Amino acid sequence: GGQENMLRAIRRSKTIQKSKQTTFARYQSITQDYKVLILGGGSGGASIANRLRMNSNVSIGVVDRSTDHYYQPAWTLVGAGLYDKKDTVRPMKEVLHEGVDFFHDEITSIDADKKEVIANKRKYTYDYLFITAGFQLDWSKVEGLKESMGKNGVCSNYSYDTVDYTTEAIKNFKRGKAIFTQPNVPVKCGGAPQKIMYLADANFRKYNKRKGNEIHFYSGMPGIFPVPEFAAPLLEHIKSHNLQTHFRHLLTKVDGENRIATFKNLDTEEEVTTDFNLLHVTPHMSAPDFLKKSNLLNAAGFVDVDKYTGKHKKYNNIWSIGDCSGIPVGSKTAAAVIAQTPGAVRSFAEETNLVDIEKLPKTAKYDGYTACPLTMGDGKVLLAEFDYTMRPKETFYPLSQAKPRRSFYLMKKYLFPYLYFESYLNGKWNGPDKFRIPGGAASDHTH
């Protein structure tokens, strides 16, 4: 029906113009000079590049170590066997508008004073810089994890290369313990480590593999979710589905051969070991190493920017949004990046006068909005939306979003990827703000 047609449309459509029209930068010279240089062609970088291309004449270069662009929010569904992995990837040249130069290169360092970026293949100079480099996955922070990944039931949804094995591990699970982990540092989509647990639980129940088996959630965080209004229904679900939680427990070691996981109790410093049949790991994450070597990060290890505009606190020609930025709260989600993009582009326009500001959405500054569609199994999603106040900011008010719904699942699976590829990356979608009925945000009720 309509859902299949939409999926077909997503597959068929060329996000932007025909790929052959995209400018693939030729490597004539060692140094490439751009008015605007963008580090990372992921969610934030690609959309910013396209918005600037549509509304200005500046030269724009995008540098990324991958020639592909990924829609990562769907990987939870891929891991659960509910979504086709190939629908989450598009060639970078298809995603970027014509007239944006793309360089497949690995960045090694930035010198913000000299306005230059060094990479493996060449040097780049710029007038203005957008740092949208995302997170790097620090697999090696957990002893034995790298060697264990992809066999003996050790899996992770956090990489395109590993996500398929999650499906296999869930399918192959017979008896024993299924364990799901989350570290004690910010990760992409803080809800994802528990989402796959709910989907695995639903799968086990469907195939009569739940009885007599245990499901455990070991998290380095102090609780299940930072917003009480959404934590309550999640804890209720955990209780009614007999899932066992262990907070402030950090995975430190994996022995895949013997299927033993070691955790550290962060309150007592004690070591806790457990056997497993399935171990889904959320690795540690951090800003890429080339940023760690720069003078651009704050004490927490993220690019030191204004939380409303993404503009750097020291260099007024640098902006950063998304995972590697120091924008606080739930900023490590696609929904957050989408909401951060218009404010950063507008801030750039105001600072430089290089963009036709009349064409930009009259967006208020970024308010910390983020969304986490928590897949609860049985084809339902709890759609948690909140902002800097750490209180709900709900789009579908007066419908209660503290309840898992089928309609939200259909949105996550079909509507959100479509909006992302067809609208957001093309500079047309700026998040759900204009559709929100007053009353949906907790701030609407404060007097």
C-alpha positions in Angstrom: 0.0 0.0 0.0 1.0 3.6 0.7 3.8 2.6 3.0 5.5 0.4 0.3 5.0 3.2 -2.3 6.7 5.6 0.0 9.6 3.2 0.6 9.9 2.7 -3.2 9.9 6.5 -3.7 12.7 6.8 -1.1 14.7 4.2 -3.0 14.0 5.5 -6.4 14.2 9.2 -5.9 17.5 11.0 -6.5 17.7 13.2 -3.4 19.1 16.0 -5.3 20.0 16.4 -9.0 21.5 13.6 -11.0 24.7 12.4 -9.5 26.7 13.1 -12.7 26.0 16.8 -12.3 27.6 17.0 -8.9 31.0 18.6 -8.9 33.6 16.1 -7.8 36.6 18.2 -7.0 39.6 17.5 -9.2 42.9 17.1 -7.5 45.0 19.5 -9.6 46.5 21.4 -6.7 47.8 20.4 -3.3 46.0 23.2 -1.5 42.3 23.8 -1.9 41.0 27.2 -0.9 37.3 27.8 -0.1 35.2 30.7 1.2 33.3 28.0 3.2 34.8 24.7 4.3 32.7 22.1 5.9 34.3 19.2 7.8 31.9 16.2 7.6 29.2 15.5 5.1 26.8 13.9 7.5 23.4 15.2 8.6 24.5 18.7 9.6 27.3 19.2 7.0 25.3 18.1 3.9 22.3 20.2 4.8 24.4 23.3 5.6 26.3 22.9 2.3 23.0 22.6 0.3 21.4 25.6 2.1 24.4 27.8 1.5 24.6 26.7 -2.2 20.9 27.5 -2.6 21.1 31.0 -1.0 24.6 32.3 -1.7 27.4 32.4 -4.3 30.3 31.4 -2.0 32.6 28.6 -2.9 31.9 25.6 -0.7 34.0 22.5 0.0 33.0 19.4 2.0 35.6 17.0 3.3 34.6 13.6 4.5 36.4 10.3 5.0 33.4 8.4 3.5 32.0 8.6 0.0 28.6 7.6 1.4 26.0 9.4 3.5 24.1 7.4 6.1 20.7 7.8 7.7 21.7 6.4 11.1 18.4 6.6 13.0 17.1 3.6 11.0 19.9 1.4 12.2 17.9 0.4 15.3 15.2 -1.0 13.0 17.9 -2.6 10.7 19.4 -4.4 13.7 16.0 -5.8 14.7 15.4 -7.1 11.1 12.7 -4.5 10.4 14.4 -2.3 7.8 16.6 -2.8 4.8 20.1 -1.6 5.4 20.7 -0.4 1.9 17.8 2.1 2.3 19.9 4.0 4.9 22.8 4.9 2.6 23.2 7.2 -0.4 26.3 8.2 -2.3 27.6 11.6 -1.0 27.6 12.9 -4.6 23.8 12.3 -4.8 23.2 14.1 -1.5 25.2 17.2 -2.1 23.8 19.8 -4.5 25.6 20.7 -7.8 28.2 23.3 -7.2 29.3 21.9 -3.8 32.8 20.4 -4.1 33.3 17.1 -2.3 36.7 15.7 -1.2 37.1 12.1 0.0 39.9 12.7 2.5 40.8 12.0 6.1 41.4 15.1 8.2 44.4 15.1 10.5 44.5 18.6 12.0 43.1 22.1 12.1 44.9 25.3 12.7 42.2 27.9 13.4 44.7 30.8 13.6 46.1 30.1 10.2 42.6 29.1 8.9 43.9 25.8 7.5 43.0 22.2 7.7 45.5 19.4 7.0 44.2 16.0 5.7 45.9 12.9 4.2 45.7 13.9 0.6 45.9 17.7 0.7 45.7 21.0 2.6 42.6 23.1 2.7 42.3 26.8 3.5 39.1 28.7 4.3 37.6 32.0 5.4 34.7 30.3 7.3 34.5 26.8 8.8 31.7 24.5 9.8 32.7 21.6 11.9 30.1 18.9 11.5 32.4 15.9 11.9 30.1 13.8 14.1 31.4 11.3 16.6 34.1 8.7 16.3 33.3 5.3 17.8 36.0 4.4 20.4 35.7 0.6 20.3 39.1 0.2 22.0 37.9 1.8 25.2 36.4 -1.6 26.1 39.1 -4.4 26.4 38.5 -7.2 23.9 35.5 -5.5 22.2 37.1 -4.9 18.8 38.3 -8.5 18.6 34.9 -9.9 19.8 32.6 -7.9 17.6 30.5 -9.7 15.0 30.8 -13.2 16.4 29.8 -15.2 19.5 26.7 -13.1 20.0 28.6 -9.8 20.4 26.9 -7.1 18.3 26.2 -3.4 17.8 23.8 -1.3 15.9 26.2 1.7 16.0 28.1 0.9 12.7 26.9 0.2 9.2 29.4 -2.7 9.2 28.2 -4.3 12.4 24.4 -3.7 12.4 23.6 -6.8 10.3 25.1 -9.1 12.9 22.6 -7.8 15.5 19.8 -9.2 13.4 21.7 -12.6 13.3 22.4 -12.6 17.0 18.8 -12.0 17.9 17.7 -14.7 15.4 20.2 -17.2 16.8 19.5 -16.5 20.5 18.2 -19.6 22.1 18.7 -19.6 25.8 20.6 -17.7 28.5 21.1 -14.0 29.0 20.7 -11.2 26.4 22.6 -8.2 27.7 22.4 -4.6 26.4 24.9 -1.9 27.4 25.3 1.9 27.5 28.4 3.7 28.5 28.6 6.7 30.9 29.5 9.3 28.2 27.3 11.1 25.6 26.5 8.8 22.7 24.5 9.3 19.4 20.9 9.0 20.3 20.9 8.3 24.1 17.8 6.2 23.7 19.1 3.7 21.1 20.9 1.4 23.6 17.6 0.5 25.2 15.5 0.6 22.0 17.1 -2.6 20.6 16.5 -4.3 24.0 12.7 -3.7 23.6 12.8 -4.9 20.0 14.8 -8.1 20.9 12.4 -8.8 23.8 9.4 -8.5 21.4 11.2 -10.8 18.9 11.9 -13.4 21.6 8.3 -13.4 22.7 7.1 -13.7 19.1 9.2 -16.8 18.6 8.7 -18.4 22.0 12.3 -17.8 23.1 11.5 -15.5 26.1 10.5 -18.0 28.8 13.3 -19.0 31.1 15.7 -16.5 29.6 16.9 -13.2 31.0 17.2 -9.8 29.5 19.5 -7.3 31.3 20.3 -3.6 30.7 23.6 -2.4 32.0 24.1 1.3 31.8 26.8 3.7 33.0 24.0 6.3 33.4 22.2 7.0 36.6 18.7 6.3 35.2 16.7 5.1 32.2 15.9 8.5 30.7 16.6 12.1 31.8 13.0 13.4 31.4 10.7 12.1 34.2 7.6 12.3 32.1 9.1 9.7 29.7 11.2 7.8 32.2 8.0 6.7 34.1 6.3 4.8 31.1 9.7 3.3 30.2 10.2 1.9 33.7 6.6 0.6 33.7 7.4 -1.3 30.4 10.6 -2.6 31.9 8.8 -3.9 35.0 5.8 -5.5 33.1 8.2 -7.2 30.5 10.5 -8.5 33.2 13.7 -6.7 32.0 16.4 -6.3 34.6 18.3 -2.9 34.9 21.7 -2.2 36.4 22.5 1.5 36.4 25.9 3.1 37.0 27.5 -0.1 35.6 30.1 0.4 32.9 31.2 -2.3 30.5 35.0 -2.6 30.7 35.9 -6.0 29.1 34.4 -8.5 26.7 35.6 -12.1 26.4 33.7 -13.3 23.3 35.1 -16.8 23.1 33.9 -17.6 26.7 30.9 -15.2 26.5 31.8 -13.3 29.6 31.2 -9.5 30.1 32.9 -7.5 32.8 31.4 -4.4 34.3 32.6 -1.8 36.8 30.1 -0.6 39.4 30.8 3.1 39.2 29.5 3.7 42.8 31.5 1.0 44.6 34.3 0.5 42.0 33.6 -3.3 42.3 34.0 -5.5 39.3 31.0 -7.5 38.2 31.1 -10.4 35.7 28.3 -12.1 33.9 27.9 -14.7 31.2 25.9 -13.9 28.1 24.4 -15.5 25.0 23.8 -12.2 23.3 25.7 -8.9 24.1 24.6 -5.7 22.3 27.2 -3.1 23.0 27.0 0.7 22.6 30.6 1.7 22.3 32.2 4.8 23.9 32.1 7.8 21.6 34.0 11.1 21.4 34.8 14.0 19.1 37.2 12.9 16.3 40.9 12.8 17.2 41.8 15.7 14.9 39.5 17.9 17.0 41.0 16.7 20.3 44.4 17.9 19.0 43.0 21.4 18.3 42.3 24.4 20.6 38.6 24.4 19.7 37.1 22.1 22.4 35.6 22.9 25.7 36.5 21.0 29.0 33.9 18.3 28.2 35.7 17.5 24.9 33.3 19.1 22.4 33.6 22.1 20.1 33.2 25.2 22.3 30.1 26.9 20.8 27.2 29.1 21.7 24.3 26.7 22.5 21.7 28.8 20.6 23.6 29.4 17.3 26.5 26.9 17.1 29.0 29.8 16.7 32.4 29.3 18.3 33.0 31.2 21.5 36.5 32.2 20.5 36.7 32.2 16.7 33.9 34.2 15.0 34.5 32.5 11.6 33.8 28.9 13.0 30.4 27.1 13.6 29.7 23.6 14.8 26.5 21.6 15.2 25.6 18.0 15.9 27.4 15.2 17.7 30.9 16.9 18.0 29.5 20.3 19.0 29.3 21.4 22.6 25.6 22.1 22.2 24.3 20.5 25.5 21.4 18.2 26.5 20.1 15.8 23.9 22.0 17.3 21.0 23.3 14.0 19.7 20.3 13.0 17.6 19.2 13.6 14.0 16.2 15.6 15.2 18.5 17.9 17.2 20.8 18.4 14.2 17.8 19.2 12.1 16.6 21.8 14.6 20.2 23.3 15.0 20.8 23.7 11.3 18.6 26.8 10.5 20.0 28.7 13.5 23.6 28.1 12.5 23.0 29.1 8.9 21.2 32.2 10.0 24.0 33.1 12.4 26.5 32.7 9.6 24.3 34.9 7.3 24.2 37.6 10.0 27.9 37.5 10.7 29.0 37.5 7.0 26.3 39.1 4.8 27.2 36.4 2.3 23.7 34.8 2.3 20.4 36.1 1.1 18.9 36.3 4.5 15.4 37.0 3.2 15.3 33.4 1.8 16.2 31.8 5.2 13.5 30.7 7.6 12.9 33.3 10.3 14.1 30.7 12.9 14.4 31.6 16.5 17.7 30.4 18.1 18.0 26.7 18.8 16.1 25.9 22.0 17.6 22.5 22.8 14.8 20.6 21.0 15.5 16.9 20.5 13.4 13.9 19.7 13.9 10.3 20.6 11.4 7.8 19.1 11.8 4.9 21.4 10.8 1.6 19.7 8.9 -0.4 22.3 8.3 -3.5 20.2 4.9 -4.7 18.9 5.1 -2.0 16.2 4.8 0.9 18.7 7.0 3.9 19.4 7.1 6.2 22.5 8.0 9.6 20.9 9.9 11.5 23.5 10.5 15.2 22.6 12.1 17.8 24.9 14.3 20.9 25.1 16.8 22.7 27.2 14.3 22.8 30.1 14.5 19.0 30.2 10.7 19.0 30.1 8.5 17.7 27.2 8.1 19.7 24.1 5.5 17.7 22.2 4.4 18.1 18.6 1.2 16.1 18.8 -0.4 17.7 21.9 -3.0 17.2 23.2 -2.4 13.5 22.3 -0.3 12.1 25.1 3.2 11.2 23.9 4.1 9.4 27.1 2.3 6.4 25.6 3.7 4.1 22.9 1.7 4.4 19.7 1.5 2.6 16.4 1.2 5.9 14.5 4.6 7.0 15.8 6.2 3.7 14.7 4.9 4.3 11.2 6.4 7.8 11.3 9.8 6.5 12.4 9.9 3.8 9.8 8.4 5.6 6.7 7.8 9.4 7.3 11.0 10.4 9.1 13.5 8.9 6.5 11.4 10.4 3.7 11.4 13.9 5.3 15.2 13.6 6.0 16.3 12.7 2.5 13.8 14.6 0.4 13.2 17.7 2.5 15.8 18.3 5.3 18.9 17.7 3.2 17.5 19.9 0.5 17.0 22.8 3.0 13.3 22.6 3.2 12.5 20.9 6.5 13.5 22.7 9.7 11.9 20.4 12.3 8.3 20.2 13.5 8.1 23.7 15.2 5.6 25.2 12.8 3.2 22.3 13.2 3.2 22.3 17.0 0.0 23.4 18.6 0.6 25.7 21.6 0.3 23.6 24.7 2.7 20.9 23.6 5.7 22.4 25.4 6.0 22.3 29.2 6.9 26.0 29.0 3.4 26.7 27.6 2.0 25.7 31.0 4.3 27.8 33.2 2.8 31.0 34.5 
